[in-house]
Every structure is written in C-alpha cells, then in structure tokens.
Amino acid sequence: MKKRKLAGILLSLSLSAGMMAGCGAASTGGSGGKETIKVGANLELSGGVASYGQSIAEGLQLGLDELNKKGIDGKKIKLVKVDNKSEAAEATSGSLKLVSQDKVAAVIGAATSTNTIAQVQIAQGNKVPLITPTGTNPEITNKGGKVNDYVFRTCFIDPFQGTVAANFATDKLKTKKAAVFIDSASDYSKGLASAFKSSYKKNGGSIVAEEAYVAKDTDFRATLTRLKAAKPDFIFLPGYYEEVGLIIKQAREIGIEAPFMGGDGWDSPKLVEIAGPKALNNTYITNHYSSGDPDKKIQDFVSAFKKKYKGKSPDAFSALGYDTAYYLADAIKRSGDASPEKIAKALAKTKELSLVSGKLTLDKNHDPIKSASILEYKDGKQEFNTKINP
C-alpha cells in the first residue's frame, strides 16, 4: 500500500477515535460483565510475519489460562482477538474495533513495530492502554521527546539491541569491518541498524558497506555480491525471518562465510526451514530470552508451554506473550477497578516484576530495563551463548 493512501486511512481512523474518546465510547469500557475483564489482542495471525503473532498468541493464552484459574479479584480475563494480517492499516482498524465496539480495558499487540505504531493514536485518543509484547522501535512509546501516556511494551528497545550486537561483534567476535544489510521499509530494521552502526564505530570498527532490500524481495544475489566485494568480516542483518532466511541461504551459496547477526526478528522456526540448518552456522541473534537458560522460572514456563502445545518449544515471542499476560494482570490488580485509565497508571509504575524474560522495571519512557540474551545457531538449533545486562 502506498504511503499516501495509508496516511489517509490513519488520519481518518485517528479522527474517528478522537471523536469517540470525547463521547466516552471506549474510556468507560473494559468490563465484559461483572465477572470478566475484556482484553483485546491485535496480532499478526496471518500474512508475512504470522509466525510472530501466532507465537505471541500461544504464550498469551497460556498465561491467561494460568491467571484465570484463580482470577483477579474474583474476575477472569476474556480475550478478544483480531487478525491484523501483518499490515499497518489492518492493525489500525483492528485497534479501533477493539476499543470502540468491544470496549476492551487494554489492547495487547502488535508483534512488529510498524503495526504497533499504527495503533498509537487510537490508544492515546481513547485513553485505553496499548501493550506491545515485541515492538522494539523507540518511537512506539516516545515520539519527539513526548511520552505516549497510554502506550507500553514488555520488550527492550532497538538502541539497546543494536548496541548489544555491536559490542558482541567487536568484543567477542573481534571483528573490525562490518557490512549492514537492512529492510528499507521497516522501522524495526532501520532502528537496529542505526544503533548498531553508531556503537560499532565507537568501538573502533568501520562500516565498509551498506545495502538495502524491500520486504518480499526473493533474489538478493546481486546485492550480496556487492557486499562480498567489500570484504566485511561481519554482516549485521536486522530483519524478519522470511527475507533473512533467503538472504543467508543465498549468501552462503555465493561464498560469503562471514558471520551474520540480527535481532529478535530472526526468531522463528521458519528461519531454519528457509535458510537450511548448515547455512545458519556462524550466525547469531540478540533475543529476549533463551529456552536453554537453566533459570527455574524459564524452565517451568518451557515445560508448561510444551505440555499445552504438544511438545512445541516456546520462542521469545511466546515468552513475551506470556509475560505480557502477567504484566497486564499485575497492573489490573493494582489498579483498583480495572478501568483503562487506572490500568495505564499502574502499568507505568511497574517495578521489579519477575517474568520469564527477566525482572521488569519501566523507565520514564515506558520502556523496560532488562537483560538481553545472545543466541547462536548450530546445525539449525539455537544455543544459549551469553546474557548481557543493561
């Protein structure tokens, strides 16, 4: 969809949201009856990054199942899902439906930064909290130095993730010359790349090549040939699994042996299917947690997830979906009456909340202060490498 058309849709929907907020359509909602609290989930359940949304949904549902056994002050959470089809315009319209028609107390989602940013005006205009489990772009919570009062996240942000990758590349892998290959249409990809380049240069490394692609491209050989000619000893590839898998596969085919590294956007079983296990050797990602971490809280979660989903191993998106259920439930308990405005205030005051992905304390921008894990692919399997504290 062209940017102008999308901008028009966003403006129209945001104006509608603002009008309804003035009428109190969504700000007084949130309860599905005396015994339930309605919560929306606006996720990528189909489309280009459906693996992310589906993983979040599975983790979220597991968390809510556990929470609903005891309830929250006698009430249970009722989840209302919408599929944003991995598109920003659908994310906006889905959020508007959840807020104005379903009258949810909060909205969880989206998985990606772009699809989360598309909902921010709806959350702000209607005073209904929006929590993204995995949207890492800084502008989700803080735009131009102004904090979005009703927008929160469960994950760390791009600058931290990009900096961790740069430090790992220089300190652990001892690289000196890096190439950067980004998705030019992705806020997520550009955000990680910016932080990586800045930190890598500060560490004494040089950026010898920069290239870009567009989502849904399938042939990257010409661009990869240019990158190969620059002779980098490290390639930073912050993108999503569909393109990343093809890029790494084709890179190995043309003889690029340098290590690749990316962010949490790589984290999908589909990546191994697309790239092939052998091609992924000597690649790394920054991520929010590792299922191989021996921490008891993590292993209890992994066991519960595998029991519910027939032996399936939870990825980081599953873990953050699960954590978001507990993050929201904790705020609801502290809110007093589960109204959207009071839930938002409680979310902002969260401190030292113990979750699967680490202890969560929000800073002044509504961004969590937490650790990051470095994972390495070996023969198609993720292995825990190290944990980096903020």
C-alpha positions in Angstrom: 0.0 0.0 0.0 1.3 3.4 -0.9 2.3 5.7 1.9 -0.1 8.4 0.9 -3.1 6.0 1.0 -2.0 4.6 4.3 -1.6 8.1 5.8 -5.1 8.9 4.7 -6.5 5.8 6.4 -4.6 6.5 9.6 -5.8 10.2 9.7 -9.4 9.2 9.1 -9.3 6.5 11.8 -7.5 8.7 14.3 -10.0 11.4 13.9 -12.8 8.9 14.5 -11.0 7.6 17.5 -10.7 11.1 18.9 -14.4 11.8 18.4 -15.3 8.6 20.2 -12.9 9.4 23.0 -14.8 12.7 23.5 -18.0 10.8 23.8 -16.5 8.3 26.3 -17.2 5.4 24.0 -14.0 3.5 24.9 -12.7 5.1 28.0 -15.5 3.9 30.2 -15.4 0.3 28.8 -13.3 -2.6 29.7 -15.6 -5.0 31.5 -17.4 -7.9 29.8 -19.7 -8.2 32.7 -19.4 -8.4 36.5 -17.2 -11.5 36.3 -15.0 -10.7 33.3 -12.5 -8.1 32.1 -12.2 -7.8 28.3 -8.7 -7.5 26.9 -8.0 -7.2 23.1 -5.3 -8.9 21.2 -4.3 -7.2 17.9 -1.8 -9.6 16.3 -0.3 -10.8 13.1 -2.2 -14.1 12.9 -1.8 -14.3 9.1 0.3 -12.6 6.4 4.1 -12.0 6.1 5.0 -12.3 9.8 2.3 -14.6 11.0 4.8 -16.7 12.9 5.4 -13.8 15.4 1.7 -13.2 16.1 0.9 -16.8 16.4 3.7 -17.4 18.9 2.6 -14.4 21.0 -1.0 -15.6 20.9 0.1 -19.0 22.2 2.2 -17.6 25.1 -0.5 -15.1 25.9 -3.2 -17.7 26.1 -1.1 -20.0 28.3 -0.6 -17.0 30.7 -4.2 -16.1 30.8 -5.2 -19.8 31.3 -3.0 -19.8 34.4 -4.2 -16.5 35.7 -7.9 -17.3 35.2 -7.6 -20.4 37.4 -7.5 -18.0 40.4 -8.9 -14.9 38.7 -8.1 -11.3 39.5 -10.1 -10.1 42.5 -12.8 -12.6 41.5 -12.8 -11.7 37.8 -11.5 -13.5 34.8 -9.9 -12.0 31.7 -11.7 -12.6 28.4 -9.5 -12.3 25.4 -10.9 -10.7 22.2 -8.6 -11.4 19.2 -8.3 -9.6 15.8 -6.0 -10.5 13.0 -4.2 -7.5 11.6 -2.9 -9.7 8.7 0.6 -8.3 9.1 -0.5 -4.9 7.7 -0.4 -1.5 9.3 -3.8 -0.4 8.0 -5.4 -3.6 9.3 -3.7 -3.0 12.7 -5.3 0.5 12.9 -8.8 -0.7 12.0 -8.5 -3.7 14.3 -7.5 -1.5 17.2 -10.4 0.8 16.6 -12.8 -2.1 16.6 -11.4 -3.4 19.9 -11.7 0.0 21.6 -15.0 1.3 20.2 -17.0 -1.8 19.6 -15.7 -4.4 22.0 -14.8 -1.8 24.7 -11.8 -3.6 26.0 -9.8 -2.5 29.0 -6.5 -2.8 27.2 -5.1 -3.9 23.9 -2.1 -6.3 23.5 -0.1 -6.1 20.2 1.1 -5.9 17.7 4.2 -8.0 17.2 6.0 -5.6 14.9 7.0 -2.0 15.5 5.2 -0.7 12.3 1.9 -2.4 13.2 2.2 -1.2 16.8 2.9 2.4 15.7 -0.2 2.2 13.6 -2.3 1.8 16.8 -0.8 4.5 19.0 -3.2 7.3 18.0 -6.1 5.1 18.8 -4.7 4.3 22.3 -3.9 7.9 23.1 -7.1 9.3 21.7 -9.3 6.9 23.6 -7.2 6.6 26.8 -7.0 2.8 26.5 -3.6 1.2 27.3 -1.8 -0.5 24.4 1.0 -3.0 25.3 3.2 -4.4 22.6 5.0 -7.6 23.7 7.7 -7.3 21.0 7.6 -3.9 19.2 11.1 -2.5 19.8 11.2 0.8 17.9 11.7 3.7 20.5 9.0 5.9 18.8 6.3 3.5 20.0 6.4 4.9 23.5 8.2 8.2 23.0 7.7 10.4 19.8 9.8 13.5 19.5 10.6 13.6 23.2 6.9 13.3 24.3 5.9 10.1 26.2 2.8 8.3 25.0 0.9 8.0 28.3 -1.2 5.0 27.2 1.5 3.0 25.3 3.8 0.4 26.9 6.0 -2.6 25.9 7.3 -5.8 27.5 10.5 -6.0 25.5 13.7 -4.0 25.4 14.2 -1.4 22.6 16.1 -1.2 19.4 19.0 1.0 20.6 19.8 -1.5 23.4 19.5 -4.4 21.0 21.7 -2.8 18.3 24.3 -1.8 20.9 24.5 -5.3 22.3 25.0 -6.7 18.8 27.8 -4.2 18.1 29.6 -4.9 21.4 29.3 -8.7 20.8 30.7 -8.2 17.2 33.8 -6.3 18.4 34.4 -7.7 21.9 33.6 -11.4 21.5 34.0 -12.0 17.7 36.9 -9.5 17.4 35.6 -8.1 14.1 36.9 -4.9 12.5 35.0 -4.4 9.3 31.2 -4.7 9.2 28.6 -4.6 6.4 25.0 -3.6 7.2 22.0 -5.0 5.1 18.6 -3.6 6.0 14.9 -3.7 5.1 14.5 -0.1 3.9 10.7 -0.2 4.6 11.0 -1.5 8.1 11.1 0.8 11.2 12.4 -2.1 13.2 15.3 -2.8 10.7 16.3 0.8 10.4 16.2 1.4 14.2 18.5 -1.6 14.9 20.9 -0.6 12.1 21.2 2.9 13.3 22.1 1.8 16.9 24.5 -0.9 15.6 26.4 1.5 13.3 26.9 4.1 16.0 28.1 1.7 18.6 30.3 -0.3 16.2 32.1 2.8 15.1 32.6 3.9 18.8 34.1 0.5 19.4 36.7 1.2 16.7 35.2 -0.8 13.9 34.4 0.5 10.4 31.3 0.1 8.3 32.6 -1.0 4.9 29.3 -1.4 3.1 25.6 -0.6 3.4 22.9 -2.1 1.3 19.1 -2.3 1.5 16.3 -4.6 0.3 12.5 -4.4 0.4 10.2 -6.9 2.2 9.0 -9.7 -0.1 12.1 -9.5 -2.3 13.3 -13.0 -3.1 16.5 -12.7 -5.1 19.4 -11.0 -3.2 22.4 -12.3 -5.1 23.3 -9.1 -6.9 23.3 -7.1 -3.6 25.1 -9.8 -1.8 27.8 -9.9 -4.5 28.5 -6.2 -3.8 28.7 -6.9 -0.1 31.1 -9.7 -0.7 33.3 -7.4 -2.7 33.7 -5.1 0.3 35.3 -8.0 2.2 33.5 -7.5 5.6 34.4 -9.8 8.4 30.9 -9.4 9.9 27.4 -8.7 8.4 24.6 -7.1 10.5 21.2 -8.2 9.1 18.4 -6.8 11.2 15.2 -8.1 9.5 12.4 -10.6 9.6 12.8 -14.3 9.1 11.3 -14.7 5.6 13.8 -12.4 3.9 16.6 -13.2 6.3 16.3 -16.9 5.6 16.7 -16.4 1.9 19.5 -13.8 2.3 21.6 -16.2 4.4 20.9 -19.1 2.1 22.0 -17.2 -1.0 24.9 -15.6 0.8 26.4 -19.0 1.6 25.7 -20.2 -2.0 27.9 -17.4 -3.4 30.7 -18.0 -0.9 30.1 -15.5 1.9 31.5 -17.1 5.0 31.5 -14.1 7.4 29.3 -14.4 10.5 25.8 -12.8 10.3 24.0 -11.3 13.2 20.5 -10.0 13.6 17.8 -9.2 16.2 14.7 -10.9 17.6 13.1 -10.7 14.2 15.0 -13.8 13.2 13.4 -15.9 15.9 11.1 -18.3 14.1 11.2 -22.0 13.3 10.5 -20.9 9.7 14.0 -19.4 9.5 15.7 -22.8 9.6 13.2 -24.1 7.0 14.0 -21.3 4.6 17.8 -21.0 5.1 18.7 -24.5 5.9 20.5 -25.7 9.1 24.0 -25.6 7.6 23.7 -22.1 6.2 22.8 -20.8 9.6 26.1 -22.0 11.2 28.2 -19.0 12.3 25.1 -16.7 12.8 23.9 -15.0 16.0 20.9 -13.1 17.3 20.1 -10.8 20.2 17.0 -12.0 21.9 14.8 -11.6 24.9 15.3 -15.0 26.5 16.6 -18.5 25.8 14.7 -21.7 26.3 18.1 -23.2 27.1 18.7 -20.9 30.1 18.7 -23.0 33.3 16.8 -20.5 35.3 13.9 -22.3 37.1 11.3 -19.8 36.1 12.2 -20.2 32.5 12.3 -24.0 32.6 8.9 -24.1 34.4 7.5 -21.9 31.6 9.0 -24.1 28.9 7.6 -27.3 30.5 4.1 -25.7 30.8 4.2 -24.5 27.2 5.3 -27.9 25.8 2.5 -29.6 27.8 -0.1 -27.3 26.4 1.2 -27.3 22.8 2.1 -30.9 22.3 5.9 -30.7 22.8 6.4 -27.4 20.9 9.3 -25.4 22.2 8.5 -21.7 23.0 10.4 -19.0 21.2 11.0 -15.5 22.5 7.7 -14.2 21.1 5.9 -16.9 23.0 7.7 -15.9 26.2 6.9 -12.2 25.8 3.3 -13.0 25.0 3.2 -15.0 28.3 5.0 -12.2 30.2 2.6 -9.6 28.8 -0.4 -11.5 30.3 1.3 -11.3 33.7 2.4 -7.8 33.3 -1.1 -6.7 32.5 -2.7 -8.8 35.2 -0.3 -7.3 37.8 -1.4 -3.8 36.7 -5.0 -4.7 36.8 -4.6 -6.0 40.4 -3.0 -2.7 41.4 -5.5 -0.5 39.5 -8.3 -0.9 41.9 -11.2 -1.0 39.5 -9.8 -2.3 36.2 -10.7 0.9 34.3 -8.4 1.7 31.3 -7.1 4.9 32.8 -6.2 3.3 36.2 -4.6 0.3 34.5 -2.4 2.7 32.4 -1.2 4.4 35.6 -0.4 1.0 37.2 1.5 -0.2 34.2 3.7 2.9 34.3 4.6 2.3 37.9 5.7 -1.4 37.4 8.9 -2.2 39.3 10.9 -5.4 39.7 8.1 -7.6 38.3 9.6 -11.1 38.0 8.9 -12.5 34.5 10.2 -15.2 32.2 12.2 -12.7 30.2 13.7 -11.1 33.4 12.7 -8.6 36.0 10.7 -5.8 34.5 11.0 -2.2 35.7 9.7 0.6 33.5 11.7 3.7 32.9 10.3 7.2 32.4 9.6 6.4 28.7 7.6 3.3 29.5 10.5 1.1 28.2 11.6 -1.9 30.3 15.0 -2.1 31.8 16.1 -5.7 31.3 18.8 -8.1 30.1 19.3 -9.5 26.6 20.5 -13.0 25.6 22.8 -13.8 22.7 21.9 -17.0 20.9 24.0 -18.9 18.3 22.7 -21.2 15.6 24.4 -24.6 15.4 23.1 -27.0 12.8 19.7 -25.3 12.9 19.3 -25.2 16.6 19.6 -22.2 18.9 22.1 -22.4 21.6 22.5 -20.0 24.6 25.7 -18.1 24.2 25.7 -15.4 26.9 23.4 -12.9 28.7 24.0 -9.1 28.6 22.8 -6.9 31.4 21.6 -3.3 30.7 
